[in-house]
Amino acid sequence: MKIDFEITTTRLILRPYKIVDLNDLLDAVKASVTQLNPWLTWCTEDYDQQDAYEWINASRQNWQNDISYEVAIFERHSGLLVGSISLNNVSIPLNSAELGYWIRTASQQQGFATEACQALSNFAFNTLGLTRLEIVTHTGNLASQRTALACKAKFECTARNRIFSPDKVCDGIVFSLIPEDLRPNERVVPTK
């Protein structure tokens, strides 16, 4: 898929990461370690420019090869990078993907995650033609669970050992979205 893709919503611009976003990404991660690290083990005080550079390059390769779609979330009026959202674990045989997101601490509780999830879900269903998205959260990550519900995702189960990282394996709360779950006014058309 073309990497110059962009989605504009009421308050946000979503687009693939670019190398010029390196310092903005680093700032967002560093400012949010305390809140994000319990759920995202890569988000540590040690995260540095090299980590951000490697991640941006990998995300661009993944996008170009239709492996996963990592997207930067910018506040439309200020240009501030408020977080990240992705479609990952894309499965062609299952016609599905996982939807994951994080929002920098200073931008939390403003509905940005919900707005971004609705826009990227629309892209997944209407542009990629997927028929199912899963949102998997840690059992203790109540903010992400509230976001999933605000996006009209349906709770499916608590899956044992569903979340795996090099540091730990833990249970996950699984939500799902299908095209019929989108509200009519959420059908966003990509601008590029």
TIVO-2410 file (N, C-alpha, C; in nm, 3 decimals):
# residues 192
REC num residu      c1      c2      c3 atome chaine
REC   1      M   0.084  -0.119   0.000     N      A
REC   1      M   0.000   0.000   0.000    CA      A
REC   1      M   0.088   0.124   0.000     C      A
REC   2      K   0.041   0.229  -0.065     N      A
REC   2      K   0.115   0.355  -0.069    CA      A
REC   2      K   0.136   0.409   0.072     C      A
REC   3      I   0.254   0.459   0.096     N      A
REC   3      I   0.287   0.506   0.231    CA      A
REC   3      I   0.259   0.654   0.251     C      A
REC   4      D   0.209   0.724   0.149     N      A
REC   4      D   0.175   0.866   0.167    CA      A
REC   4      D   0.029   0.882   0.209     C      A
REC   5      F  -0.026   0.778   0.262     N      A
REC   5      F  -0.164   0.770   0.306    CA      A
REC   5      F  -0.190   0.864   0.426     C      A
REC   6      E  -0.308   0.924   0.430     N      A
REC   6      E  -0.344   1.012   0.542    CA      A
REC   6      E  -0.495   1.009   0.562     C      A
REC   7      I  -0.536   1.009   0.689     N      A
REC   7      I  -0.678   1.021   0.724    CA      A
REC   7      I  -0.693   1.146   0.809     C      A
REC   8      T  -0.791   1.228   0.777     N      A
REC   8      T  -0.821   1.346   0.857    CA      A
REC   8      T  -0.958   1.328   0.921     C      A
REC   9      T  -0.964   1.350   1.053     N      A
REC   9      T  -1.091   1.344   1.125    CA      A
REC   9      T  -1.120   1.484   1.179     C      A
REC  10      T  -1.221   1.496   1.261     N      A
REC  10      T  -1.257   1.626   1.316    CA      A
REC  10      T  -1.140   1.693   1.386     C      A
REC  11      R  -1.066   1.616   1.468     N      A
REC  11      R  -0.957   1.675   1.547    CA      A
REC  11      R  -0.819   1.619   1.518     C      A
REC  12      L  -0.811   1.517   1.434     N      A
REC  12      L  -0.685   1.444   1.419    CA      A
REC  12      L  -0.642   1.428   1.274     C      A
REC  13      I  -0.512   1.405   1.258     N      A
REC  13      I  -0.455   1.359   1.133    CA      A
REC  13      I  -0.383   1.228   1.165     C      A
REC  14      L  -0.415   1.124   1.092     N      A
REC  14      L  -0.351   0.994   1.107    CA      A
REC  14      L  -0.273   0.966   0.979     C      A
REC  15      R  -0.146   0.929   0.995     N      A
REC  15      R  -0.065   0.895   0.878    CA      A
REC  15      R   0.051   0.806   0.921     C      A
REC  16      P   0.110   0.734   0.826     N      A
REC  16      P   0.227   0.654   0.859    CA      A
REC  16      P   0.340   0.743   0.914     C      A
REC  17      Y   0.419   0.684   1.002     N      A
REC  17      Y   0.534   0.756   1.057    CA      A
REC  17      Y   0.635   0.789   0.948     C      A
REC  18      K   0.703   0.902   0.967     N      A
REC  18      K   0.814   0.944   0.882    CA      A
REC  18      K   0.935   0.968   0.972     C      A
REC  19      I   1.053   0.963   0.914     N      A
REC  19      I   1.175   0.987   0.993    CA      A
REC  19      I   1.170   1.123   1.061     C      A
REC  20      V   1.107   1.222   1.000     N      A
REC  20      V   1.098   1.355   1.062    CA      A
REC  20      V   1.017   1.352   1.192     C      A
REC  21      D   0.944   1.243   1.218     N      A
REC  21      D   0.866   1.230   1.341    CA      A
REC  21      D   0.947   1.175   1.457     C      A
REC  22      L   1.073   1.144   1.433     N      A
REC  22      L   1.156   1.076   1.532    CA      A
REC  22      L   1.155   1.148   1.667     C      A
REC  23      N   1.185   1.275   1.671     N      A
REC  23      N   1.191   1.346   1.799    CA      A
REC  23      N   1.054   1.361   1.864     C      A
REC  24      D   0.950   1.379   1.783     N      A
REC  24      D   0.815   1.387   1.838    CA      A
REC  24      D   0.775   1.254   1.901     C      A
REC  25      L   0.809   1.143   1.835     N      A
REC  25      L   0.781   1.011   1.891    CA      A
REC  25      L   0.858   0.991   2.020     C      A
REC  26      L   0.985   1.024   2.018     N      A
REC  26      L   1.068   1.009   2.138    CA      A
REC  26      L   1.012   1.092   2.253     C      A
REC  27      D   0.973   1.215   2.227     N      A
REC  27      D   0.916   1.301   2.331    CA      A
REC  27      D   0.788   1.242   2.388     C      A
REC  28      A   0.700   1.191   2.301     N      A
REC  28      A   0.573   1.134   2.347    CA      A
REC  28      A   0.596   1.011   2.434     C      A
REC  29      V   0.689   0.926   2.392     N      A
REC  29      V   0.720   0.806   2.470    CA      A
REC  29      V   0.780   0.844   2.604     C      A
REC  30      K   0.881   0.930   2.603     N      A
REC  30      K   0.949   0.969   2.727    CA      A
REC  30      K   0.854   1.034   2.826     C      A
REC  31      A   0.760   1.113   2.775     N      A
REC  31      A   0.665   1.183   2.862    CA      A
REC  31      A   0.557   1.091   2.918     C      A
REC  32      S   0.553   0.967   2.871     N      A
REC  32      S   0.442   0.878   2.906    CA      A
REC  32      S   0.485   0.745   2.965     C      A
REC  33      V   0.612   0.730   2.997     N      A
REC  33      V   0.664   0.602   3.046    CA      A
REC  33      V   0.586   0.551   3.166     C      A
REC  34      T   0.560   0.635   3.263     N      A
REC  34      T   0.493   0.591   3.386    CA      A
REC  34      T   0.357   0.530   3.356     C      A
REC  35      Q   0.280   0.592   3.268     N      A
REC  35      Q   0.145   0.543   3.239    CA      A
REC  35      Q   0.146   0.426   3.139     C      A
REC  36      L   0.239   0.424   3.045     N      A
REC  36      L   0.235   0.324   2.939    CA      A
REC  36      L   0.314   0.197   2.970     C      A
REC  37      N   0.421   0.207   3.047     N      A
REC  37      N   0.507   0.091   3.069    CA      A
REC  37      N   0.437  -0.031   3.128     C      A
REC  38      P   0.339  -0.017   3.215     N      A
REC  38      P   0.273  -0.139   3.264    CA      A
REC  38      P   0.208  -0.221   3.151     C      A
REC  39      W   0.175  -0.156   3.040     N      A
REC  39      W   0.106  -0.226   2.931    CA      A
REC  39      W   0.195  -0.246   2.809     C      A
REC  40      L   0.293  -0.160   2.790     N      A
REC  40      L   0.382  -0.166   2.674    CA      A
REC  40      L   0.525  -0.177   2.724     C      A
REC  41      T   0.578  -0.299   2.725     N      A
REC  41      T   0.708  -0.322   2.788    CA      A
REC  41      T   0.824  -0.253   2.716     C      A
REC  42      W   0.806  -0.216   2.591     N      A
REC  42      W   0.911  -0.144   2.519    CA      A
REC  42      W   0.921   0.002   2.564     C      A
REC  43      C   0.817   0.052   2.628     N      A
REC  43      C   0.811   0.192   2.669    CA      A
REC  43      C   0.882   0.208   2.804     C      A
REC  44      T   1.012   0.238   2.796     N      A
REC  44      T   1.094   0.250   2.917    CA      A
REC  44      T   1.172   0.382   2.915     C      A
REC  45      E   1.231   0.412   3.027     N      A
REC  45      E   1.318   0.531   3.037    CA      A
REC  45      E   1.436   0.521   2.941     C      A
REC  46      D   1.474   0.399   2.904     N      A
REC  46      D   1.589   0.377   2.816    CA      A
REC  46      D   1.557   0.396   2.668     C      A
REC  47      Y   1.429   0.412   2.634     N      A
REC  47      Y   1.391   0.432   2.494    CA      A
REC  47      Y   1.464   0.556   2.442     C      A
REC  48      D   1.535   0.541   2.329     N      A
REC  48      D   1.617   0.651   2.280    CA      A
REC  48      D   1.596   0.675   2.131     C      A
REC  49      Q   1.674   0.769   2.076     N      A
REC  49      Q   1.660   0.804   1.935    CA      A
REC  49      Q   1.682   0.685   1.843     C      A
REC  50      Q   1.778   0.600   1.877     N      A
REC  50      Q   1.804   0.483   1.794    CA      A
REC  50      Q   1.683   0.389   1.793     C      A
REC  51      D   1.621   0.369   1.910     N      A
REC  51      D   1.500   0.286   1.917    CA      A
REC  51      D   1.389   0.345   1.830     C      A
REC  52      A   1.369   0.476   1.841     N      A
REC  52      A   1.265   0.542   1.763    CA      A
REC  52      A   1.295   0.532   1.613     C      A
REC  53      Y   1.420   0.553   1.576     N      A
REC  53      Y   1.461   0.544   1.436    CA      A
REC  53      Y   1.435   0.405   1.379     C      A
REC  54      E   1.478   0.303   1.453     N      A
REC  54      E   1.460   0.165   1.407    CA      A
REC  54      E   1.312   0.130   1.397     C      A
REC  55      W   1.232   0.177   1.493     N      A
REC  55      W   1.090   0.146   1.492    CA      A
REC  55      W   1.021   0.214   1.373     C      A
REC  56      I   1.055   0.340   1.348     N      A
REC  56      I   0.994   0.411   1.235    CA      A
REC  56      I   1.031   0.341   1.104     C      A
REC  57      N   1.157   0.305   1.087     N      A
REC  57      N   1.197   0.235   0.964    CA      A
REC  57      N   1.124   0.102   0.949     C      A
REC  58      A   1.116   0.025   1.057     N      A
REC  58      A   1.045  -0.104   1.052    CA      A
REC  58      A   0.898  -0.083   1.021     C      A
REC  59      S   0.838   0.019   1.081     N      A
REC  59      S   0.695   0.043   1.058    CA      A
REC  59      S   0.669   0.082   0.912     C      A
REC  60      R   0.760   0.157   0.852     N      A
REC  60      R   0.744   0.195   0.712    CA      A
REC  60      R   0.759   0.073   0.620     C      A
REC  61      Q   0.854  -0.013   0.652     N      A
REC  61      Q   0.870  -0.138   0.575    CA      A
REC  61      Q   0.745  -0.225   0.587     C      A
REC  62      N   0.694  -0.238   0.710     N      A
REC  62      N   0.574  -0.318   0.733    CA      A
REC  62      N   0.456  -0.263   0.654     C      A
REC  63      W   0.443  -0.131   0.651     N      A
REC  63      W   0.333  -0.067   0.578    CA      A
REC  63      W   0.345  -0.099   0.428     C      A
REC  64      Q   0.465  -0.078   0.373     N      A
REC  64      Q   0.486  -0.100   0.230    CA      A
REC  64      Q   0.465  -0.245   0.190     C      A
REC  65      N   0.490  -0.338   0.282     N      A
REC  65      N   0.475  -0.480   0.253    CA      A
REC  65      N   0.341  -0.537   0.301     C      A
REC  66      D   0.251  -0.450   0.343     N      A
REC  66      D   0.118  -0.490   0.390    CA      A
REC  66      D   0.124  -0.594   0.502     C      A
REC  67      I   0.221  -0.577   0.593     N      A
REC  67      I   0.234  -0.667   0.708    CA      A
REC  67      I   0.159  -0.610   0.827     C      A
REC  68      S   0.177  -0.482   0.850     N      A
REC  68      S   0.105  -0.411   0.956    CA      A
REC  68      S   0.102  -0.264   0.918     C      A
REC  69      Y   0.014  -0.191   0.985     N      A
REC  69      Y  -0.008  -0.050   0.950    CA      A
REC  69      Y   0.001   0.034   1.077     C      A
REC  70      E   0.121   0.085   1.106     N      A
REC  70      E   0.142   0.171   1.221    CA      A
REC  70      E   0.120   0.315   1.177     C      A
REC  71      V   0.044   0.387   1.257     N      A
REC  71      V   0.001   0.521   1.219    CA      A
REC  71      V   0.026   0.618   1.334     C      A
REC  72      A   0.087   0.730   1.302     N      A
REC  72      A   0.103   0.838   1.400    CA      A
REC  72      A  -0.029   0.914   1.411     C      A
REC  73      I  -0.062   0.956   1.532     N      A
REC  73      I  -0.183   1.035   1.556    CA      A
REC  73      I  -0.141   1.176   1.593     C      A
REC  74      F  -0.177   1.273   1.510     N      A
REC  74      F  -0.144   1.413   1.535    CA      A
REC  74      F  -0.270   1.492   1.565     C      A
REC  75      E  -0.261   1.581   1.662     N      A
REC  75      E  -0.371   1.675   1.688    CA      A
REC  75      E  -0.370   1.772   1.571     C      A
REC  76      R  -0.483   1.789   1.509     N      A
REC  76      R  -0.492   1.861   1.383    CA      A
REC  76      R  -0.449   2.007   1.391     C      A
REC  77      H  -0.489   2.076   1.494     N      A
REC  77      H  -0.463   2.219   1.501    CA      A
REC  77      H  -0.325   2.253   1.555     C      A
REC  78      S  -0.276   2.174   1.652     N      A
REC  78      S  -0.145   2.204   1.710    CA      A
REC  78      S  -0.031   2.130   1.641     C      A
REC  79      G  -0.062   2.018   1.573     N      A
REC  79      G   0.042   1.936   1.513    CA      A
REC  79      G   0.112   1.844   1.611     C      A
REC  80      L   0.067   1.843   1.736     N      A
REC  80      L   0.128   1.759   1.840    CA      A
REC  80      L   0.104   1.612   1.812     C      A
REC  81      L   0.210   1.531   1.822     N      A
REC  81      L   0.193   1.386   1.813    CA      A
REC  81      L   0.132   1.340   1.945     C      A
REC  82      V   0.007   1.297   1.940     N      A
REC  82      V  -0.064   1.260   2.063    CA      A
REC  82      V  -0.060   1.111   2.090     C      A
REC  83      G  -0.016   1.031   1.993     N      A
REC  83      G  -0.010   0.887   2.017    CA      A
REC  83      G   0.012   0.809   1.889     C      A
REC  84      S  -0.021   0.682   1.899     N      A
REC  84      S   0.002   0.590   1.789    CA      A
REC  84      S  -0.110   0.487   1.786     C      A
REC  85      I  -0.140   0.440   1.668     N      A
REC  85      I  -0.243   0.337   1.651    CA      A
REC  85      I  -0.197   0.246   1.539     C      A
REC  86      S  -0.233   0.119   1.547     N      A
REC  86      S  -0.188   0.027   1.444    CA      A
REC  86      S  -0.287  -0.085   1.419     C      A
REC  87      L  -0.278  -0.136   1.299     N      A
REC  87      L  -0.340  -0.263   1.263    CA      A
REC  87      L  -0.223  -0.360   1.252     C      A
REC  88      N  -0.218  -0.458   1.342     N      A
REC  88      N  -0.108  -0.553   1.339    CA      A
REC  88      N  -0.163  -0.695   1.344     C      A
REC  89      N  -0.074  -0.791   1.336     N      A
REC  89      N  -0.115  -0.932   1.327    CA      A
REC  89      N  -0.222  -0.949   1.219     C      A
REC  90      V  -0.199  -0.883   1.106     N      A
REC  90      V  -0.293  -0.892   0.994    CA      A
REC  90      V  -0.292  -1.036   0.943     C      A
REC  91      S  -0.410  -1.095   0.934     N      A
REC  91      S  -0.424  -1.233   0.888    CA      A
REC  91      S  -0.510  -1.235   0.762     C      A
REC  92      I  -0.446  -1.264   0.650     N      A
REC  92      I  -0.520  -1.274   0.524    CA      A
REC  92      I  -0.617  -1.392   0.528     C      A
REC  93      P  -0.573  -1.512   0.575     N      A
REC  93      P  -0.668  -1.624   0.579    CA      A
REC  93      P  -0.791  -1.598   0.666     C      A
REC  94      L  -0.773  -1.522   0.775     N      A
REC  94      L  -0.885  -1.492   0.865    CA      A
REC  94      L  -0.950  -1.358   0.833     C      A
REC  95      N  -0.893  -1.284   0.738     N      A
REC  95      N  -0.944  -1.153   0.698    CA      A
REC  95      N  -0.963  -1.061   0.819     C      A
REC  96      S  -0.861  -1.060   0.905     N      A
REC  96      S  -0.872  -0.988   1.032    CA      A
REC  96      S  -0.738  -0.926   1.070     C      A
REC  97      A  -0.742  -0.844   1.174     N      A
REC  97      A  -0.622  -0.783   1.230    CA      A
REC  97      A  -0.651  -0.743   1.374     C      A
REC  98      E  -0.544  -0.710   1.446     N      A
REC  98      E  -0.559  -0.652   1.579    CA      A
REC  98      E  -0.543  -0.502   1.568     C      A
REC  99      L  -0.620  -0.432   1.648     N      A
REC  99      L  -0.615  -0.286   1.655    CA      A
REC  99      L  -0.555  -0.250   1.790     C      A
REC 100      G  -0.440  -0.181   1.787     N      A
REC 100      G  -0.374  -0.140   1.910    CA      A
REC 100      G  -0.349   0.009   1.910     C      A
REC 101      Y  -0.341   0.068   2.028     N      A
REC 101      Y  -0.327   0.213   2.036    CA      A
REC 101      Y  -0.265   0.253   2.170     C      A
REC 102      W  -0.202   0.369   2.169     N      A
REC 102      W  -0.158   0.434   2.292    CA      A
REC 102      W  -0.164   0.585   2.270     C      A
REC 103      I  -0.189   0.656   2.379     N      A
REC 103      I  -0.198   0.802   2.376    CA      A
REC 103      I  -0.102   0.858   2.481     C      A
REC 104      R  -0.027   0.961   2.444     N      A
REC 104      R   0.066   1.023   2.538    CA      A
REC 104      R  -0.011   1.073   2.660     C      A
REC 105      T   0.055   1.074   2.773     N      A
REC 105      T  -0.010   1.106   2.900    CA      A
REC 105      T  -0.085   1.238   2.897     C      A
REC 106      A  -0.022   1.344   2.847     N      A
REC 106      A  -0.084   1.477   2.850    CA      A
REC 106      A  -0.208   1.487   2.760     C      A
REC 107      S  -0.226   1.392   2.671     N      A
REC 107      S  -0.340   1.395   2.577    CA      A
REC 107      S  -0.446   1.291   2.608     C      A
REC 108      Q  -0.430   1.220   2.718     N      A
REC 108      Q  -0.527   1.117   2.754    CA      A
REC 108      Q  -0.657   1.178   2.805     C      A
REC 109      Q  -0.762   1.099   2.801     N      A
REC 109      Q  -0.895   1.135   2.849    CA      A
REC 109      Q  -0.956   1.254   2.773     C      A
REC 110      Q  -0.922   1.264   2.645     N      A
REC 110      Q  -0.980   1.367   2.559    CA      A
REC 110      Q  -1.051   1.306   2.438     C      A
REC 111      G  -1.063   1.173   2.436     N      A
REC 111      G  -1.132   1.106   2.327    CA      A
REC 111      G  -1.049   1.084   2.202     C      A
REC 112      F  -0.919   1.114   2.208     N      A
REC 112      F  -0.835   1.096   2.089    CA      A
REC 112      F  -0.824   0.950   2.048     C      A
REC 113      A  -0.809   0.859   2.144     N      A
REC 113      A  -0.798   0.717   2.110    CA      A
REC 113      A  -0.925   0.668   2.043     C      A
REC 114      T  -1.039   0.708   2.095     N      A
REC 114      T  -1.167   0.666   2.036    CA      A
REC 114      T  -1.180   0.719   1.893     C      A
REC 115      E  -1.149   0.845   1.874     N      A
REC 115      E  -1.159   0.905   1.740    CA      A
REC 115      E  -1.064   0.836   1.641     C      A
REC 116      A  -0.943   0.808   1.686     N      A
REC 116      A  -0.845   0.740   1.600    CA      A
REC 116      A  -0.888   0.597   1.570     C      A
REC 117      C  -0.941   0.527   1.670     N      A
REC 117      C  -0.988   0.389   1.650    CA      A
REC 117      C  -1.101   0.383   1.549     C      A
REC 118      Q  -1.193   0.476   1.559     N      A
REC 118      Q  -1.305   0.478   1.465    CA      A
REC 118      Q  -1.254   0.501   1.322     C      A
REC 119      A  -1.159   0.593   1.307     N      A
REC 119      A  -1.107   0.623   1.173    CA      A
REC 119      A  -1.027   0.506   1.116     C      A
REC 120      L  -0.941   0.444   1.197     N      A
REC 120      L  -0.861   0.334   1.145    CA      A
REC 120      L  -0.945   0.208   1.124     C      A
REC 121      S  -1.049   0.190   1.203     N      A
REC 121      S  -1.142   0.078   1.181    CA      A
REC 121      S  -1.210   0.095   1.046     C      A
REC 122      N  -1.253   0.216   1.017     N      A
REC 122      N  -1.314   0.246   0.888    CA      A
REC 122      N  -1.218   0.211   0.774     C      A
REC 123      F  -1.092   0.251   0.788     N      A
REC 123      F  -0.989   0.218   0.689    CA      A
REC 123      F  -0.975   0.066   0.674     C      A
REC 124      A  -0.971  -0.004   0.786     N      A
REC 124      A  -0.954  -0.150   0.784    CA      A
REC 124      A  -1.068  -0.218   0.709     C      A
REC 125      F  -1.189  -0.175   0.736     N      A
REC 125      F  -1.305  -0.239   0.675    CA      A
REC 125      F  -1.329  -0.194   0.531     C      A
REC 126      N  -1.319  -0.065   0.506     N      A
REC 126      N  -1.359  -0.011   0.376    CA      A
REC 126      N  -1.246   0.001   0.274     C      A
REC 127      T  -1.122   0.010   0.320     N      A
REC 127      T  -1.010   0.018   0.227    CA      A
REC 127      T  -0.939  -0.117   0.215     C      A
REC 128      L  -0.908  -0.179   0.329     N      A
REC 128      L  -0.840  -0.308   0.326    CA      A
REC 128      L  -0.936  -0.425   0.304     C      A
REC 129      G  -1.063  -0.403   0.331     N      A
REC 129      G  -1.162  -0.509   0.313    CA      A
REC 129      G  -1.162  -0.614   0.422     C      A
REC 130      L  -1.106  -0.581   0.539     N      A
REC 130      L  -1.109  -0.676   0.650    CA      A
REC 130      L  -1.251  -0.690   0.703     C      A
REC 131      T  -1.279  -0.801   0.768     N      A
REC 131      T  -1.413  -0.825   0.820    CA      A
REC 131      T  -1.416  -0.841   0.971     C      A
REC 132      R  -1.299  -0.835   1.036     N      A
REC 132      R  -1.296  -0.847   1.181    CA      A
REC 132      R  -1.170  -0.779   1.235     C      A
REC 133      L  -1.187  -0.703   1.342     N      A
REC 133      L  -1.076  -0.646   1.417    CA      A
REC 133      L  -1.087  -0.692   1.561     C      A
REC 134      E  -0.974  -0.719   1.622     N      A
REC 134      E  -0.971  -0.749   1.764    CA      A
REC 134      E  -0.892  -0.642   1.836     C      A
REC 135      I  -0.942  -0.603   1.951     N      A
REC 135      I  -0.868  -0.518   2.044    CA      A
REC 135      I  -0.842  -0.605   2.166     C      A
REC 136      V  -0.715  -0.623   2.199     N      A
REC 136      V  -0.677  -0.707   2.311    CA      A
REC 136      V  -0.606  -0.619   2.413     C      A
REC 137      T  -0.660  -0.613   2.534     N      A
REC 137      T  -0.602  -0.528   2.638    CA      A
REC 137      T  -0.559  -0.613   2.757     C      A
REC 138      H  -0.464  -0.561   2.833     N      A
REC 138      H  -0.431  -0.625   2.960    CA      A
REC 138      H  -0.555  -0.618   3.050     C      A
REC 139      T  -0.569  -0.713   3.138     N      A
REC 139      T  -0.687  -0.717   3.225    CA      A
REC 139      T  -0.697  -0.592   3.312     C      A
REC 140      G  -0.585  -0.531   3.346     N      A
REC 140      G  -0.587  -0.413   3.431    CA      A
REC 140      G  -0.590  -0.281   3.356     C      A
REC 141      N  -0.587  -0.284   3.224     N      A
REC 141      N  -0.581  -0.160   3.145    CA      A
REC 141      N  -0.723  -0.110   3.118     C      A
REC 142      L  -0.780  -0.049   3.219     N      A
REC 142      L  -0.919  -0.003   3.212    CA      A
REC 142      L  -0.939   0.107   3.108     C      A
REC 143      A  -0.840   0.193   3.090     N      A
REC 143      A  -0.854   0.301   2.991    CA      A
REC 143      A  -0.868   0.244   2.850     C      A
REC 144      S  -0.788   0.145   2.815     N      A
REC 144      S  -0.799   0.084   2.682    CA      A
REC 144      S  -0.930   0.008   2.667     C      A
REC 145      Q  -0.977  -0.052   2.775     N      A
REC 145      Q  -1.106  -0.122   2.770    CA      A
REC 145      Q  -1.220  -0.022   2.748     C      A
REC 146      R  -1.213   0.093   2.814     N      A
REC 146      R  -1.316   0.196   2.793    CA      A
REC 146      R  -1.314   0.246   2.649     C      A
REC 147      T  -1.194   0.261   2.594     N      A
REC 147      T  -1.183   0.304   2.454    CA      A
REC 147      T  -1.246   0.201   2.361     C      A
REC 148      A  -1.217   0.074   2.384     N      A
REC 148      A  -1.276  -0.032   2.300    CA      A
REC 148      A  -1.428  -0.024   2.303     C      A
REC 149      L  -1.484  -0.009   2.421     N      A
REC 149      L  -1.630  -0.001   2.433    CA      A
REC 149      L  -1.685   0.126   2.370     C      A
REC 150      A  -1.612   0.237   2.383     N      A
REC 150      A  -1.656   0.363   2.321    CA      A
REC 150      A  -1.659   0.353   2.169     C      A
REC 151      C  -1.575   0.266   2.114     N      A
REC 151      C  -1.572   0.243   1.968    CA      A
REC 151      C  -1.676   0.142   1.924     C      A
REC 152      K  -1.759   0.098   2.017     N      A
REC 152      K  -1.865  -0.001   1.991    CA      A
REC 152      K  -1.812  -0.141   1.969     C      A
REC 153      A  -1.687  -0.167   2.013     N      A
REC 153      A  -1.636  -0.304   2.009    CA      A
REC 153      A  -1.713  -0.386   2.112     C      A
REC 154      K  -1.727  -0.513   2.083     N      A
REC 154      K  -1.800  -0.604   2.171    CA      A
REC 154      K  -1.702  -0.686   2.253     C      A
REC 155      F  -1.729  -0.696   2.384     N      A
REC 155      F  -1.649  -0.783   2.470    CA      A
REC 155      F  -1.674  -0.926   2.428     C      A
REC 156      E  -1.566  -1.003   2.412     N      A
REC 156      E  -1.582  -1.144   2.376    CA      A
REC 156      E  -1.539  -1.237   2.488     C      A
REC 157      C  -1.423  -1.212   2.548     N      A
REC 157      C  -1.376  -1.306   2.650    CA      A
REC 157      C  -1.253  -1.251   2.721     C      A
REC 158      T  -1.220  -1.317   2.829     N      A
REC 158      T  -1.088  -1.303   2.890    CA      A
REC 158      T  -1.010  -1.424   2.844     C      A
REC 159      A  -0.908  -1.403   2.764     N      A
REC 159      A  -0.831  -1.513   2.706    CA      A
REC 159      A  -0.704  -1.536   2.788     C      A
REC 160      R  -0.686  -1.657   2.831     N      A
REC 160      R  -0.569  -1.691   2.913    CA      A
REC 160      R  -0.442  -1.687   2.829     C      A
REC 161      N  -0.336  -1.632   2.889     N      A
REC 161      N  -0.204  -1.622   2.823    CA      A
REC 161      N  -0.213  -1.562   2.683     C      A
REC 162      R  -0.300  -1.465   2.665     N      A
REC 162      R  -0.323  -1.405   2.533    CA      A
REC 162      R  -0.217  -1.302   2.494     C      A
REC 163      I  -0.160  -1.235   2.594     N      A
REC 163      I  -0.062  -1.129   2.567    CA      A
REC 163      I   0.077  -1.183   2.599     C      A
REC 164      F   0.162  -1.177   2.497     N      A
REC 164      F   0.297  -1.231   2.511    CA      A
REC 164      F   0.397  -1.121   2.481     C      A
REC 165      S   0.495  -1.109   2.568     N      A
REC 165      S   0.609  -1.021   2.542    CA      A
REC 165      S   0.732  -1.094   2.592     C      A
REC 166      P   0.850  -1.048   2.556     N      A
REC 166      P   0.971  -1.116   2.603    CA      A
REC 166      P   0.979  -1.121   2.756     C      A
REC 167      D   0.912  -1.028   2.824     N      A
REC 167      D   0.921  -1.020   2.969    CA      A
REC 167      D   0.817  -1.102   3.042     C      A
REC 168      K   0.699  -1.121   2.980     N      A
REC 168      K   0.592  -1.191   3.052    CA      A
REC 168      K   0.481  -1.235   2.958     C      A
REC 169      V   0.403  -1.328   3.009     N      A
REC 169      V   0.282  -1.373   2.941    CA      A
REC 169      V   0.168  -1.346   3.037     C      A
REC 170      C   0.058  -1.291   2.987     N      A
REC 170      C  -0.054  -1.262   3.077    CA      A
REC 170      C  -0.187  -1.273   3.003     C      A
REC 171      D  -0.292  -1.277   3.081     N      A
REC 171      D  -0.427  -1.285   3.024    CA      A
REC 171      D  -0.462  -1.155   2.953     C      A
REC 172      G  -0.553  -1.164   2.859     N      A
REC 172      G  -0.598  -1.045   2.786    CA      A
REC 172      G  -0.748  -1.042   2.774     C      A
REC 173      I  -0.802  -0.921   2.775     N      A
REC 173      I  -0.944  -0.900   2.750    CA      A
REC 173      I  -0.959  -0.881   2.599     C      A
REC 174      V  -1.044  -0.959   2.535     N      A
REC 174      V  -1.060  -0.955   2.390    CA      A
REC 174      V  -1.193  -0.891   2.354     C      A
REC 175      F  -1.185  -0.787   2.271     N      A
REC 175      F  -1.301  -0.720   2.214    CA      A
REC 175      F  -1.295  -0.739   2.063     C      A
REC 176      S  -1.409  -0.732   1.996     N      A
REC 176      S  -1.408  -0.742   1.850    CA      A
REC 176      S  -1.493  -0.632   1.789     C      A
REC 177      L  -1.455  -0.596   1.668     N      A
REC 177      L  -1.529  -0.502   1.584    CA      A
REC 177      L  -1.551  -0.568   1.449     C      A
REC 178      I  -1.670  -0.552   1.394     N      A
REC 178      I  -1.698  -0.595   1.257    CA      A
REC 178      I  -1.757  -0.474   1.183     C      A
REC 179      P  -1.761  -0.477   1.052     N      A
REC 179      P  -1.806  -0.358   0.978    CA      A
REC 179      P  -1.941  -0.304   1.024     C      A
REC 180      E  -2.033  -0.390   1.060     N      A
REC 180      E  -2.166  -0.345   1.101    CA      A
REC 180      E  -2.163  -0.264   1.230     C      A
REC 181      D  -2.054  -0.272   1.306     N      A
REC 181      D  -2.043  -0.197   1.431    CA      A
REC 181      D  -2.017  -0.049   1.408     C      A
REC 182      L  -1.967  -0.011   1.291     N      A
REC 182      L  -1.937   0.130   1.263    CA      A
REC 182      L  -2.067   0.208   1.250     C      A
REC 183      R  -2.068   0.324   1.310     N      A
REC 183      R  -2.182   0.414   1.295    CA      A
REC 183      R  -2.171   0.483   1.159     C      A
REC 184      P  -2.283   0.515   1.094     N      A
REC 184      P  -2.278   0.575   0.959    CA      A
REC 184      P  -2.192   0.701   0.950     C      A
REC 185      N  -2.193   0.787   1.052     N      A
REC 185      N  -2.118   0.912   1.043    CA      A
REC 185      N  -1.969   0.892   1.068     C      A
REC 186      E  -1.925   0.769   1.090     N      A
REC 186      E  -1.784   0.741   1.112    CA      A
REC 186      E  -1.715   0.693   0.985     C      A
REC 187      R  -1.784   0.688   0.878     N      A
REC 187      R  -1.723   0.639   0.755    CA      A
REC 187      R  -1.637   0.750   0.695     C      A
REC 188      V  -1.510   0.747   0.731     N      A
REC 188      V  -1.414   0.850   0.692    CA      A
REC 188      V  -1.346   0.808   0.563     C      A
REC 189      V  -1.333   0.898   0.470     N      A
REC 189      V  -1.266   0.871   0.343    CA      A
REC 189      V  -1.123   0.921   0.353     C      A
REC 190      P  -1.024   0.835   0.322     N      A
REC 190      P  -0.885   0.882   0.325    CA      A
REC 190      P  -0.866   1.001   0.233     C      A
REC 191      T  -0.779   1.095   0.275     N      A
REC 191      T  -0.756   1.215   0.195    CA      A
REC 191      T  -0.649   1.197   0.089     C      A
REC 192      K  -0.572   1.090   0.098     N      A
REC 192      K  -0.469   1.063  -0.004    CA      A
REC 192      K  -0.473   0.918  -0.041     C      A
***
